[in-house]
Amino acid sequence: MEGEIHNFIVVWTIVLASLCYSHTIAKFIPKGKSRFVAIIPIVCLFYILPLYLTSINLGATTSFFITGLATFKLILFAFGKGPLSSTPPLPLSTFIPLACLPIKLKKYSTSDNVETKKKTISSTFNLVTKIALLAILIRVYNHKENLHPKFILFCYCLHIYFMLEIMLNIVSIAVRVVSRVELEPAINNPHLASSLQDFWGKRWNLMVTNILHLTVYDHVRLVIVDRIPRKWAPIPAVLATFFVSGLMHELFFYYIGRLKPSGEAMMFFLIHGVALSVEIVMKKMFNGKFLVPRIISGPLALSFIIFTSFWLFFPPFLRGNTELKACTEFIAFLEFIRYGKLINPTNITCPLL
Protein backbone atom coordinates (compact mmCIF):
# COMPACT_ATOMS: atom_id res chain seq x y z
CA MET A 1 0.00 0.00 0.00
CA GLU A 2 2.88 2.34 0.80
CA GLY A 3 4.33 1.73 -2.66
CA GLU A 4 1.00 2.48 -4.31
CA ILE A 5 0.68 5.79 -2.48
CA HIS A 6 4.23 6.66 -3.54
CA ASN A 7 3.37 5.87 -7.17
CA PHE A 8 0.19 7.94 -6.86
CA ILE A 9 2.18 10.95 -5.65
CA VAL A 10 4.74 10.52 -8.45
CA VAL A 11 2.04 10.17 -11.12
CA TRP A 12 0.22 13.30 -10.02
CA THR A 13 3.47 15.23 -9.74
CA ILE A 14 4.10 14.38 -13.40
CA VAL A 15 0.52 15.36 -14.26
CA LEU A 16 0.90 18.77 -12.60
CA ALA A 17 4.26 19.37 -14.33
CA SER A 18 2.72 18.36 -17.68
CA LEU A 19 -0.18 20.76 -17.24
CA CYS A 20 2.22 23.56 -16.31
CA TYR A 21 4.10 22.83 -19.54
CA SER A 22 0.86 22.85 -21.57
CA HIS A 23 -0.18 26.16 -20.03
CA THR A 24 3.23 27.74 -20.68
CA ILE A 25 3.68 26.74 -24.33
CA ALA A 26 0.38 28.42 -25.21
CA LYS A 27 2.15 31.74 -24.60
CA PHE A 28 4.71 31.00 -27.31
CA ILE A 29 2.95 28.67 -29.76
CA PRO A 30 -0.23 29.81 -31.53
CA LYS A 31 -3.26 27.55 -31.60
CA GLY A 32 -3.42 25.05 -34.41
CA LYS A 33 -1.23 22.22 -35.68
CA SER A 34 1.99 23.55 -34.10
CA ARG A 35 0.47 23.65 -30.61
CA PHE A 36 -1.12 20.24 -31.20
CA VAL A 37 2.31 18.75 -32.04
CA ALA A 38 3.69 20.27 -28.83
CA ILE A 39 0.84 18.94 -26.68
CA ILE A 40 0.35 15.47 -28.19
CA PRO A 41 3.26 13.95 -26.15
CA ILE A 42 1.43 15.03 -22.98
CA VAL A 43 -1.76 13.41 -24.24
CA CYS A 44 0.13 10.16 -24.89
CA LEU A 45 1.74 10.38 -21.45
CA PHE A 46 -1.67 10.71 -19.82
CA TYR A 47 -2.67 7.39 -21.40
CA ILE A 48 0.44 5.70 -19.97
CA LEU A 49 0.51 7.07 -16.40
CA PRO A 50 -2.53 5.10 -15.07
CA LEU A 51 -0.63 1.89 -15.85
CA TYR A 52 1.63 2.64 -12.89
CA LEU A 53 -1.29 2.43 -10.46
CA THR A 54 -2.76 -0.95 -9.56
CA SER A 55 -5.18 0.25 -6.90
CA ILE A 56 -8.80 0.18 -8.04
CA ASN A 57 -9.75 3.45 -6.36
CA LEU A 58 -6.58 5.45 -7.03
CA GLY A 59 -6.05 4.03 -10.51
CA ALA A 60 -9.67 4.37 -11.65
CA THR A 61 -9.93 7.93 -10.33
CA THR A 62 -6.66 8.95 -11.95
CA SER A 63 -7.53 7.40 -15.31
CA PHE A 64 -10.94 9.08 -15.25
CA PHE A 65 -9.53 12.53 -14.52
CA ILE A 66 -6.46 12.55 -16.76
CA THR A 67 -7.26 10.01 -19.51
CA GLY A 68 -10.99 10.55 -19.70
CA LEU A 69 -11.06 14.32 -19.22
CA ALA A 70 -7.67 16.04 -19.46
CA THR A 71 -6.62 14.41 -22.75
CA PHE A 72 -9.73 15.56 -24.60
CA LYS A 73 -9.57 19.04 -23.06
CA LEU A 74 -5.90 19.41 -24.05
CA ILE A 75 -6.65 18.38 -27.64
CA LEU A 76 -9.36 21.03 -27.81
CA PHE A 77 -7.00 23.53 -26.18
CA ALA A 78 -4.41 22.87 -28.89
CA PHE A 79 -6.87 24.26 -31.44
CA GLY A 80 -8.10 27.10 -29.27
CA LYS A 81 -11.36 25.43 -28.30
CA GLY A 82 -12.97 23.93 -25.24
CA PRO A 83 -13.02 24.98 -21.58
CA LEU A 84 -9.24 25.57 -21.34
CA SER A 85 -9.27 28.24 -24.05
CA SER A 86 -10.13 31.72 -22.86
CA THR A 87 -9.53 35.39 -23.62
CA PRO A 88 -7.61 36.54 -21.67
CA PRO A 89 -5.77 33.24 -21.00
CA LEU A 90 -6.65 31.41 -17.82
CA PRO A 91 -4.24 31.71 -14.88
CA LEU A 92 -2.33 28.53 -14.05
CA SER A 93 -4.23 28.17 -10.76
CA THR A 94 -7.46 27.83 -12.75
CA PHE A 95 -6.02 26.00 -15.77
CA ILE A 96 -4.82 22.98 -13.77
CA PRO A 97 -8.07 22.06 -11.94
CA LEU A 98 -10.09 22.95 -15.03
CA ALA A 99 -8.03 20.49 -17.09
CA CYS A 100 -8.57 17.53 -14.75
CA LEU A 101 -11.94 18.16 -13.14
CA PRO A 102 -15.47 18.69 -14.50
CA ILE A 103 -15.37 22.42 -13.77
CA LYS A 104 -17.49 25.19 -15.22
CA LEU A 105 -16.23 28.69 -14.53
CA LYS A 106 -18.70 31.25 -13.25
CA LYS A 107 -18.36 34.95 -12.60
CA TYR A 108 -19.51 35.82 -9.13
CA SER A 109 -21.38 38.88 -7.94
CA THR A 110 -22.59 39.79 -4.47
CA SER A 111 -25.92 38.05 -5.02
CA ASP A 112 -24.09 34.89 -6.11
CA ASN A 113 -22.56 34.49 -2.66
CA VAL A 114 -25.96 33.57 -1.23
CA GLU A 115 -26.57 31.13 -4.07
CA THR A 116 -23.13 29.59 -3.55
CA LYS A 117 -23.80 29.04 0.16
CA LYS A 118 -27.10 27.36 -0.68
CA LYS A 119 -25.37 25.10 -3.21
CA THR A 120 -22.69 24.22 -0.69
CA ILE A 121 -25.32 23.28 1.91
CA SER A 122 -27.26 21.28 -0.71
CA SER A 123 -24.09 19.48 -1.86
CA THR A 124 -23.17 18.64 1.73
CA PHE A 125 -26.63 17.24 2.43
CA ASN A 126 -26.52 15.25 -0.81
CA LEU A 127 -23.09 13.89 0.12
CA VAL A 128 -24.21 12.77 3.58
CA THR A 129 -27.32 11.14 2.09
CA LYS A 130 -25.33 9.20 -0.51
CA ILE A 131 -22.79 8.04 2.09
CA ALA A 132 -25.64 6.78 4.29
CA LEU A 133 -27.24 4.94 1.37
CA LEU A 134 -23.90 3.42 0.39
CA ALA A 135 -23.40 2.22 3.97
CA ILE A 136 -26.83 0.56 3.88
CA LEU A 137 -25.96 -1.01 0.53
CA ILE A 138 -22.73 -2.46 1.92
CA ARG A 139 -24.73 -3.99 4.78
CA VAL A 140 -26.95 -5.67 2.19
CA TYR A 141 -23.86 -7.42 0.82
CA ASN A 142 -23.60 -9.32 4.14
CA HIS A 143 -26.57 -11.36 2.91
CA LYS A 144 -25.18 -11.82 -0.59
CA GLU A 145 -25.47 -15.62 -0.49
CA ASN A 146 -29.23 -15.36 0.12
CA LEU A 147 -29.93 -12.85 -2.67
CA HIS A 148 -30.57 -13.39 -6.37
CA PRO A 149 -27.51 -12.68 -8.58
CA LYS A 150 -29.52 -10.20 -10.66
CA PHE A 151 -30.42 -8.26 -7.54
CA ILE A 152 -26.73 -8.12 -6.63
CA LEU A 153 -25.99 -6.69 -10.07
CA PHE A 154 -28.69 -4.08 -9.49
CA CYS A 155 -27.00 -3.24 -6.18
CA TYR A 156 -23.76 -2.76 -8.11
CA CYS A 157 -25.57 -0.27 -10.37
CA LEU A 158 -26.55 1.71 -7.29
CA HIS A 159 -23.05 1.28 -5.84
CA ILE A 160 -21.41 2.86 -8.88
CA TYR A 161 -23.98 5.68 -8.88
CA PHE A 162 -23.46 6.43 -5.17
CA MET A 163 -19.66 6.23 -5.39
CA LEU A 164 -19.59 8.57 -8.39
CA GLU A 165 -21.90 11.02 -6.64
CA ILE A 166 -19.84 10.88 -3.42
CA MET A 167 -16.54 11.42 -5.23
CA LEU A 168 -17.78 14.32 -7.32
CA ASN A 169 -19.63 15.94 -4.41
CA ILE A 170 -16.42 15.93 -2.36
CA VAL A 171 -14.52 17.46 -5.26
CA SER A 172 -17.33 19.95 -5.87
CA ILE A 173 -17.42 21.18 -2.28
CA ALA A 174 -13.63 21.44 -2.06
CA VAL A 175 -13.24 23.32 -5.34
CA ARG A 176 -16.18 25.64 -4.64
CA VAL A 177 -14.77 26.62 -1.25
CA VAL A 178 -11.10 26.93 -2.26
CA SER A 179 -11.20 28.21 -5.86
CA ARG A 180 -14.67 29.78 -6.10
CA VAL A 181 -15.43 28.01 -9.35
CA GLU A 182 -18.50 26.00 -10.16
CA LEU A 183 -18.42 22.30 -11.01
CA GLU A 184 -20.73 21.11 -13.74
CA PRO A 185 -23.22 18.58 -12.38
CA ALA A 186 -22.01 15.07 -13.12
CA ILE A 187 -25.39 13.41 -12.73
CA ASN A 188 -28.86 14.89 -12.95
CA ASN A 189 -31.44 12.50 -11.46
CA PRO A 190 -30.95 9.66 -13.99
CA HIS A 191 -33.94 7.80 -12.56
CA LEU A 192 -36.17 10.56 -13.99
CA ALA A 193 -34.98 10.05 -17.59
CA SER A 194 -37.81 10.04 -20.10
CA SER A 195 -35.83 8.46 -22.96
CA LEU A 196 -32.37 7.27 -24.00
CA GLN A 197 -31.67 10.70 -25.48
CA ASP A 198 -32.64 12.33 -22.19
CA PHE A 199 -30.56 9.87 -20.15
CA TRP A 200 -27.33 10.08 -22.14
CA GLY A 201 -27.59 13.72 -23.14
CA LYS A 202 -28.92 15.45 -20.05
CA ARG A 203 -28.68 13.19 -17.02
CA TRP A 204 -25.76 10.73 -16.91
CA ASN A 205 -22.03 11.52 -16.78
CA LEU A 206 -22.59 15.02 -18.12
CA MET A 207 -18.97 16.17 -18.00
CA VAL A 208 -17.93 13.33 -20.35
CA THR A 209 -20.98 13.97 -22.53
CA ASN A 210 -20.03 17.63 -22.95
CA ILE A 211 -16.39 16.85 -23.78
CA LEU A 212 -17.28 14.11 -26.29
CA HIS A 213 -19.83 16.45 -27.84
CA LEU A 214 -17.10 19.02 -28.51
CA THR A 215 -14.36 16.62 -29.59
CA VAL A 216 -16.28 13.94 -31.51
CA TYR A 217 -19.93 14.78 -32.18
CA ASP A 218 -19.42 18.34 -33.47
CA HIS A 219 -16.51 17.42 -35.75
CA VAL A 220 -18.17 14.34 -37.27
CA ARG A 221 -21.39 16.26 -37.82
CA LEU A 222 -19.47 19.10 -39.49
CA VAL A 223 -17.72 16.67 -41.86
CA ILE A 224 -20.85 14.68 -42.71
CA VAL A 225 -23.33 17.56 -43.05
CA ASP A 226 -22.29 18.28 -46.67
CA ARG A 227 -22.58 14.64 -47.70
CA ILE A 228 -26.04 13.72 -46.43
CA PRO A 229 -29.21 15.74 -45.72
CA ARG A 230 -28.66 18.05 -42.74
CA LYS A 231 -31.67 16.48 -41.03
CA TRP A 232 -29.87 13.14 -40.70
CA ALA A 233 -26.34 14.43 -39.96
CA PRO A 234 -26.67 13.83 -36.19
CA ILE A 235 -26.98 10.06 -36.70
CA PRO A 236 -23.36 9.32 -37.81
CA ALA A 237 -22.17 11.81 -35.19
CA VAL A 238 -24.05 9.96 -32.44
CA LEU A 239 -22.67 6.59 -33.58
CA ALA A 240 -19.11 7.95 -33.69
CA THR A 241 -19.49 9.44 -30.20
CA PHE A 242 -20.67 6.16 -28.70
CA PHE A 243 -17.89 4.30 -30.54
CA VAL A 244 -15.25 6.54 -28.92
CA SER A 245 -16.97 6.15 -25.55
CA GLY A 246 -16.83 2.37 -25.99
CA LEU A 247 -13.10 2.53 -26.74
CA MET A 248 -12.48 4.65 -23.65
CA HIS A 249 -14.42 2.26 -21.40
CA GLU A 250 -12.50 -0.72 -22.77
CA LEU A 251 -9.33 1.14 -21.82
CA PHE A 252 -10.67 2.04 -18.35
CA PHE A 253 -11.56 -1.60 -17.66
CA TYR A 254 -8.04 -2.58 -18.67
CA TYR A 255 -6.59 0.01 -16.29
CA ILE A 256 -8.77 -1.35 -13.47
CA GLY A 257 -8.38 -5.11 -13.95
CA ARG A 258 -5.36 -5.46 -16.30
CA LEU A 259 -7.38 -8.04 -18.21
CA LYS A 260 -7.45 -8.47 -21.98
CA PRO A 261 -10.30 -6.37 -23.46
CA SER A 262 -13.33 -8.54 -24.26
CA GLY A 263 -15.23 -6.06 -26.45
CA GLU A 264 -18.33 -6.24 -24.25
CA ALA A 265 -18.10 -2.61 -23.16
CA MET A 266 -17.70 -1.58 -26.80
CA MET A 267 -20.76 -3.63 -27.73
CA PHE A 268 -22.74 -2.03 -24.89
CA PHE A 269 -22.09 1.49 -26.18
CA LEU A 270 -22.59 0.57 -29.83
CA ILE A 271 -25.99 -0.93 -28.99
CA HIS A 272 -26.95 2.24 -27.16
CA GLY A 273 -25.63 4.36 -30.02
CA VAL A 274 -27.81 2.46 -32.48
CA ALA A 275 -30.84 2.53 -30.15
CA LEU A 276 -30.42 6.27 -29.57
CA SER A 277 -30.10 6.83 -33.33
CA VAL A 278 -33.33 4.91 -33.92
CA GLU A 279 -35.01 7.05 -31.27
CA ILE A 280 -33.81 10.24 -32.98
CA VAL A 281 -34.98 8.99 -36.40
CA MET A 282 -38.42 8.12 -35.02
CA LYS A 283 -38.78 11.56 -33.43
CA LYS A 284 -37.81 13.28 -36.68
CA MET A 285 -40.14 11.11 -38.77
CA PHE A 286 -43.16 11.79 -36.57
CA ASN A 287 -42.06 15.41 -35.97
CA GLY A 288 -43.52 15.46 -32.48
CA LYS A 289 -46.97 14.33 -33.67
CA PHE A 290 -46.76 10.99 -31.88
CA LEU A 291 -45.20 10.97 -28.44
CA VAL A 292 -45.01 8.01 -26.06
CA PRO A 293 -46.21 9.15 -22.61
CA ARG A 294 -43.32 9.83 -20.23
CA ILE A 295 -44.76 7.37 -17.73
CA ILE A 296 -44.16 4.62 -20.31
CA SER A 297 -41.04 5.82 -22.16
CA GLY A 298 -39.10 6.49 -18.93
CA PRO A 299 -39.38 2.98 -17.41
CA LEU A 300 -38.76 1.41 -20.84
CA ALA A 301 -35.54 3.41 -21.31
CA LEU A 302 -34.29 2.61 -17.79
CA SER A 303 -35.17 -1.08 -18.21
CA PHE A 304 -33.22 -1.21 -21.47
CA ILE A 305 -30.22 0.45 -19.81
CA ILE A 306 -30.28 -1.90 -16.81
CA PHE A 307 -30.76 -5.03 -18.96
CA THR A 308 -27.88 -4.20 -21.29
CA SER A 309 -25.72 -3.27 -18.27
CA PHE A 310 -26.30 -6.71 -16.74
CA TRP A 311 -25.58 -8.35 -20.10
CA LEU A 312 -22.55 -6.42 -21.35
CA PHE A 313 -21.29 -3.68 -19.01
CA PHE A 314 -20.84 -5.42 -15.66
CA PRO A 315 -19.29 -8.78 -16.74
CA PRO A 316 -15.94 -7.24 -17.84
CA PHE A 317 -16.04 -4.88 -14.87
CA LEU A 318 -16.50 -7.71 -12.36
CA ARG A 319 -14.35 -10.33 -14.10
CA GLY A 320 -11.27 -9.53 -12.02
CA ASN A 321 -13.15 -9.36 -8.70
CA THR A 322 -13.06 -5.59 -9.04
CA GLU A 323 -15.81 -5.00 -6.50
CA LEU A 324 -13.98 -7.03 -3.85
CA LYS A 325 -10.69 -5.21 -4.39
CA ALA A 326 -12.38 -1.81 -4.36
CA CYS A 327 -14.26 -2.65 -1.17
CA THR A 328 -11.09 -3.88 0.57
CA GLU A 329 -9.16 -0.77 -0.46
CA PHE A 330 -11.98 1.48 0.73
CA ILE A 331 -12.08 -0.20 4.14
CA ALA A 332 -8.27 0.04 4.37
CA PHE A 333 -8.56 3.77 3.70
CA LEU A 334 -11.19 4.16 6.43
CA GLU A 335 -8.95 2.26 8.83
CA PHE A 336 -6.09 4.60 7.92
CA ILE A 337 -8.30 7.62 8.69
CA ARG A 338 -9.37 6.04 11.97
CA TYR A 339 -6.02 4.75 13.27
CA GLY A 340 -3.56 6.92 11.35
CA LYS A 341 -1.59 4.00 9.94
CA LEU A 342 -1.69 1.84 6.83
CA ILE A 343 -3.13 -1.65 7.18
CA ASN A 344 -2.33 -4.59 4.93
CA PRO A 345 -5.45 -5.18 2.77
CA THR A 346 -4.95 -8.95 3.10
CA ASN A 347 -5.83 -8.61 6.78
CA ILE A 348 -9.16 -6.90 6.04
CA THR A 349 -12.48 -8.67 5.72
CA CYS A 350 -14.75 -7.09 3.12
CA PRO A 351 -18.58 -7.42 3.38
CA LEU A 352 -18.60 -8.59 -0.24
CA LEU A 353 -16.50 -11.65 0.56
C-alpha atoms as one frame of an Amber mdcrd trajectory, in Angstrom:
protein
   0.000   0.000   0.000   2.881   2.344   0.797   4.334   1.733  -2.664   1.004
   2.483  -4.311   0.675   5.792  -2.477   4.230   6.663  -3.539   3.366   5.866
  -7.167   0.188   7.936  -6.856   2.179  10.954  -5.652   4.740  10.524  -8.449
   2.040  10.171 -11.118   0.221  13.299 -10.024   3.473  15.235  -9.743   4.101
  14.380 -13.395   0.516  15.356 -14.258   0.899  18.769 -12.605   4.260  19.368
 -14.326   2.723  18.360 -17.683  -0.180  20.764 -17.242   2.222  23.565 -16.307
   4.097  22.827 -19.544   0.856  22.851 -21.567  -0.185  26.157 -20.030   3.234
  27.743 -20.678   3.677  26.742 -24.329   0.384  28.419 -25.213   2.146  31.740
 -24.600   4.708  30.995 -27.310   2.953  28.666 -29.761  -0.232  29.807 -31.527
  -3.264  27.553 -31.600  -3.419  25.048 -34.414  -1.231  22.222 -35.685   1.987
  23.553 -34.098   0.468  23.646 -30.606  -1.123  20.238 -31.205   2.310  18.745
 -32.037   3.688  20.271 -28.834   0.842  18.941 -26.676   0.353  15.469 -28.189
   3.256  13.951 -26.153   1.428  15.034 -22.980  -1.765  13.412 -24.241   0.127
  10.161 -24.895   1.740  10.377 -21.453  -1.673  10.710 -19.818  -2.673   7.389
 -21.397   0.437   5.701 -19.973   0.511   7.072 -16.402  -2.530   5.098 -15.071
  -0.632   1.889 -15.854   1.634   2.638 -12.886  -1.291   2.429 -10.462  -2.755
  -0.951  -9.558  -5.181   0.251  -6.897  -8.805   0.181  -8.036  -9.749   3.447
  -6.356  -6.579   5.454  -7.027  -6.055   4.028 -10.510  -9.671   4.371 -11.650
  -9.932   7.928 -10.327  -6.656   8.949 -11.952  -7.530   7.405 -15.306 -10.940
   9.080 -15.246  -9.533  12.535 -14.517  -6.459  12.551 -16.764  -7.258  10.014
 -19.508 -10.991  10.550 -19.704 -11.063  14.323 -19.225  -7.666  16.040 -19.456
  -6.619  14.413 -22.751  -9.733  15.562 -24.604  -9.569  19.037 -23.063  -5.905
  19.414 -24.047  -6.647  18.381 -27.643  -9.358  21.027 -27.810  -7.000  23.529
 -26.181  -4.406  22.875 -28.887  -6.865  24.259 -31.442  -8.102  27.097 -29.267
 -11.365  25.433 -28.303 -12.966  23.928 -25.235 -13.019  24.985 -21.585  -9.243
  25.572 -21.344  -9.275  28.240 -24.052 -10.129  31.717 -22.862  -9.529  35.385
 -23.623  -7.610  36.539 -21.667  -5.768  33.239 -20.999  -6.654  31.406 -17.824
  -4.237  31.711 -14.883  -2.331  28.532 -14.048  -4.226  28.168 -10.760  -7.455
  27.832 -12.751  -6.016  26.002 -15.772  -4.819  22.981 -13.769  -8.067  22.063
 -11.941 -10.093  22.946 -15.031  -8.029  20.486 -17.087  -8.570  17.527 -14.750
 -11.940  18.162 -13.144 -15.465  18.688 -14.502 -15.366  22.421 -13.770 -17.490
  25.193 -15.222 -16.234  28.688 -14.529 -18.697  31.246 -13.247 -18.360  34.951
 -12.600 -19.509  35.825  -9.129 -21.384  38.877  -7.937 -22.590  39.787  -4.470
 -25.919  38.047  -5.025 -24.092  34.892  -6.115 -22.564  34.492  -2.660 -25.962
  33.569  -1.229 -26.573  31.126  -4.066 -23.129  29.591  -3.547 -23.797  29.044
   0.161 -27.099  27.360  -0.676 -25.371  25.098  -3.208 -22.686  24.217  -0.687
 -25.316  23.279   1.907 -27.257  21.282  -0.709 -24.093  19.482  -1.860 -23.165
  18.642   1.729 -26.634  17.237   2.428 -26.518  15.247  -0.813 -23.086  13.895
   0.118 -24.208  12.773   3.581 -27.316  11.138   2.091 -25.330   9.203  -0.508
 -22.791   8.042   2.089 -25.638   6.779   4.292 -27.245   4.943   1.366 -23.904
   3.417   0.393 -23.396   2.220   3.971 -26.831   0.563   3.878 -25.963  -1.012
   0.531 -22.730  -2.464   1.921 -24.726  -3.993   4.778 -26.954  -5.672   2.193
 -23.860  -7.420   0.825 -23.598  -9.321   4.141 -26.575 -11.362   2.909 -25.178
 -11.818  -0.592 -25.473 -15.620  -0.491 -29.230 -15.364   0.120 -29.928 -12.855
  -2.668 -30.572 -13.392  -6.365 -27.512 -12.683  -8.584 -29.518 -10.202 -10.664
 -30.425  -8.259  -7.535 -26.732  -8.121  -6.626 -25.992  -6.686 -10.073 -28.692
  -4.082  -9.492 -26.997  -3.238  -6.182 -23.758  -2.760  -8.109 -25.573  -0.267
 -10.371 -26.552   1.712  -7.288 -23.053   1.285  -5.835 -21.410   2.862  -8.881
 -23.980   5.683  -8.876 -23.460   6.435  -5.172 -19.658   6.225  -5.395 -19.588
   8.571  -8.389 -21.900  11.018  -6.638 -19.835  10.884  -3.425 -16.536  11.416
  -5.227 -17.780  14.322  -7.319 -19.626  15.935  -4.406 -16.423  15.929  -2.356
 -14.517  17.457  -5.263 -17.331  19.952  -5.874 -17.424  21.176  -2.281 -13.627
  21.438  -2.058 -13.238  23.322  -5.342 -16.180  25.639  -4.644 -14.766  26.619
  -1.253 -11.105  26.934  -2.260 -11.202  28.208  -5.857 -14.669  29.782  -6.096
 -15.429  28.007  -9.347 -18.505  25.997 -10.159 -18.420  22.305 -11.013 -20.731
  21.108 -13.739 -23.225  18.583 -12.376 -22.014  15.072 -13.116 -25.389  13.412
 -12.733 -28.858  14.893 -12.948 -31.436  12.503 -11.461 -30.954   9.658 -13.989
 -33.941   7.802 -12.564 -36.167  10.564 -13.989 -34.976  10.048 -17.585 -37.815
  10.036 -20.103 -35.831   8.460 -22.963 -32.374   7.266 -23.996 -31.674  10.697
 -25.480 -32.643  12.333 -22.191 -30.564   9.869 -20.147 -27.325  10.077 -22.143
 -27.591  13.716 -23.143 -28.924  15.446 -20.050 -28.675  13.186 -17.017 -25.757
  10.725 -16.909 -22.029  11.523 -16.782 -22.592  15.021 -18.117 -18.974  16.168
 -18.001 -17.933  13.334 -20.351 -20.984  13.971 -22.527 -20.026  17.630 -22.950
 -16.390  16.851 -23.779 -17.281  14.113 -26.285 -19.830  16.453 -27.836 -17.099
  19.019 -28.513 -14.357  16.624 -29.593 -16.277  13.941 -31.512 -19.925  14.784
 -32.180 -19.423  18.341 -33.472 -16.509  17.420 -35.753 -18.169  14.339 -37.269
 -21.393  16.264 -37.824 -19.467  19.099 -39.487 -17.721  16.673 -41.857 -20.854
  14.680 -42.711 -23.327  17.565 -43.049 -22.293  18.279 -46.667 -22.583  14.637
 -47.703 -26.041  13.721 -46.428 -29.206  15.737 -45.719 -28.663  18.052 -42.737
 -31.671  16.481 -41.035 -29.866  13.137 -40.699 -26.339  14.428 -39.961 -26.673
  13.829 -36.194 -26.981  10.060 -36.704 -23.362   9.321 -37.807 -22.169  11.814
 -35.191 -24.045   9.956 -32.440 -22.671   6.587 -33.582 -19.107   7.952 -33.689
 -19.488   9.441 -30.198 -20.671   6.159 -28.702 -17.890   4.304 -30.542 -15.247
   6.539 -28.924 -16.967   6.153 -25.553 -16.832   2.374 -25.986 -13.097   2.526
 -26.738 -12.477   4.648 -23.650 -14.421   2.258 -21.401 -12.503  -0.722 -22.768
  -9.335   1.145 -21.820 -10.672   2.037 -18.352 -11.556  -1.597 -17.663  -8.040
  -2.583 -18.667  -6.590   0.012 -16.290  -8.766  -1.355 -13.473  -8.375  -5.113
 -13.949  -5.360  -5.462 -16.295  -7.381  -8.044 -18.212  -7.447  -8.471 -21.984
 -10.303  -6.374 -23.465 -13.334  -8.537 -24.255 -15.227  -6.065 -26.445 -18.334
  -6.242 -24.253 -18.098  -2.609 -23.162 -17.703  -1.578 -26.802 -20.763  -3.633
 -27.733 -22.737  -2.034 -24.886 -22.087   1.488 -26.184 -22.595   0.568 -29.833
 -25.988  -0.931 -28.993 -26.947   2.237 -27.159 -25.634   4.359 -30.019 -27.809
   2.459 -32.482 -30.840   2.534 -30.151 -30.425   6.268 -29.572 -30.097   6.834
 -33.329 -33.330   4.911 -33.921 -35.011   7.045 -31.267 -33.813  10.244 -32.975
 -34.979   8.989 -36.396 -38.421   8.121 -35.018 -38.781  11.560 -33.426 -37.811
  13.282 -36.678 -40.139  11.109 -38.768 -43.160  11.790 -36.573 -42.055  15.405
 -35.975 -43.523  15.458 -32.484 -46.965  14.330 -33.669 -46.759  10.986 -31.884
 -45.196  10.969 -28.442 -45.015   8.015 -26.058 -46.208   9.149 -22.610 -43.323
   9.828 -20.229 -44.759   7.374 -17.727 -44.157   4.622 -20.313 -41.037   5.822
 -22.156 -39.098   6.487 -18.933 -39.376   2.982 -17.413 -38.762   1.414 -20.844
 -35.541   3.405 -21.307 -34.286   2.606 -17.794 -35.170  -1.080 -18.208 -33.217
  -1.208 -21.466 -30.215   0.451 -19.812 -30.283  -1.898 -16.809 -30.765  -5.025
 -18.961 -27.876  -4.195 -21.292 -25.716  -3.271 -18.267 -26.304  -6.708 -16.738
 -25.585  -8.346 -20.095 -22.551  -6.417 -21.348 -21.292  -3.677 -19.007 -20.840
  -5.421 -15.655 -19.290  -8.777 -16.741 -15.942  -7.238 -17.839 -16.035  -4.875
 -14.866 -16.499  -7.712 -12.359 -14.353 -10.325 -14.102 -11.269  -9.533 -12.025
 -13.154  -9.359  -8.697 -13.060  -5.589  -9.042 -15.808  -5.002  -6.502 -13.976
  -7.027  -3.848 -10.685  -5.209  -4.393 -12.375  -1.810  -4.364 -14.260  -2.650
  -1.168 -11.092  -3.884   0.568  -9.159  -0.771  -0.458 -11.979   1.482   0.726
 -12.080  -0.196   4.143  -8.271   0.040   4.367  -8.556   3.769   3.703 -11.188
   4.161   6.430  -8.954   2.261   8.832  -6.089   4.603   7.924  -8.298   7.624
   8.694  -9.367   6.039  11.974  -6.020   4.752  13.274  -3.556   6.915  11.348
  -1.588   3.996   9.938  -1.690   1.841   6.826  -3.135  -1.651   7.183  -2.334
  -4.593   4.934  -5.451  -5.176   2.766  -4.950  -8.947   3.099  -5.828  -8.613
   6.785  -9.157  -6.896   6.045 -12.481  -8.666   5.721 -14.752  -7.093   3.115
 -18.577  -7.424   3.376 -18.602  -8.588  -0.241 -16.500 -11.645   0.559
